[in-house]
Amino acid sequence: MSIPPEASSSKPRSIFGQCLCGSVEFEISGPLPDFYQCHCSLCRKLSGSGCDTATFLSSTHFQWVRGQDGVKSFKTESGYRSEFCERCGSTVPHLMDNGRQYWVPAGLLANVRDSRVVAHLFVSSKAAWDNVAAGEASYTEMPSMDELNAVLHRRLAAQRMDSGDV
Amino acid sequence: MKFLGGCLCGAVHYEVTGSFESFFLCHCSHCRKDTGSSHAANLFSKTAELRWLSGESQTTTYNLPDTAHVKSFCAICGSAVPHQQMNGTLLVVPAGSLETNAPMRPQGHIFMHSKANWDEHLESIRSFASYPDLSGPSVQK
């Protein structure tokens, strides 16, 4: 069987991320899962756009390179979190409440290779001008975290099975 | 027309009076880092007036050196808020910060030559019908 180099490599190339001003930088050492876009009103306010774009990955694959002391944190009463660079305002990664995964915003990543957007969340509360359409990989609200994790990691799980590395 | 908007934590509220000339989705690398997402969504006006209803002192404005890229945000929660560009002659309002409906649909995607390599056909992603474990009531068919 032919195996793509990135699937068979035991040490995938690192992916780096940086905020707008460059104060905050981080490195992802493991394979990068796919992304979701969340169109809820909170994600729209935080980004100022129609949706965020992000993924979850194991904390063992995430490292801060610099600037962690310049990250400000905000949490709503419902538990929605915003971590951002205090200098330029870019949203930046955070360790999720499960303590095992980092939330990583895709817009900060420099050298993404295979990851793609595979799910749209909260399309029931999207902006009127947002033309994300029904019939896509979309949820009216939020799927369970287990379900979403399975979707975001599906491609990597398939690669591991192809390479016999399970 | 009057438009209202604000940040996630509620510290910053604003009112825009007037009309917008344009609404663009910008996919450039600055806007991707600025939003953390695939693109920014900004409304532009050369004539409308911005009035801060609360929290103006909580806003921080960052100008990326050697560029025209400006981002204003709430210093408490990090949400994008409006800012002025071109010596105050151009008002830029992040569409996501509006609490009133935007008055128009986006007129175009800009800076598509520098979009992310994963930013492809986002409006036609395959259906989840192919995922047997995703047939719960929350899936939109």
Interface residues (C-beta under 8 A of the other chain):
Chain A: Q18 C19 L20 C21 F35 Q37 L42 C43 R44 K45 L46 S47 G48 S49 G50 C51 D52 T53 A54 K72 F74 T76 Y80 S82 E83 F84 E86 R87 C88 G89 S90 T91 V92 P105 A106 G107 L108 L109 V112 R113 S115 R116 V117 V118 A119 H120 V123 S124 A127 A128 W129 N131 V132 A133 A134 G135 E136 A137 S138 Y139 T140 E141 M142 P143 E147 A150 V151 R154
Chain B: G6 C7 L8 C9 F23 L25 H30 R32 K33 D34 T35 G36 S37 S38 H39 A40 A41 N42 T60 Y62 L64 H69 K71 S72 F73 A75 I76 C77 G78 S79 A80 V81 P94 A95 G96 S97 N101 A102 M104 R105 P106 A116 N117 W118 D119 E120 L122 E123 S124 I125 R126 S127 F128 Y131 D133 L134 G136 S138 V139 Q140 K141
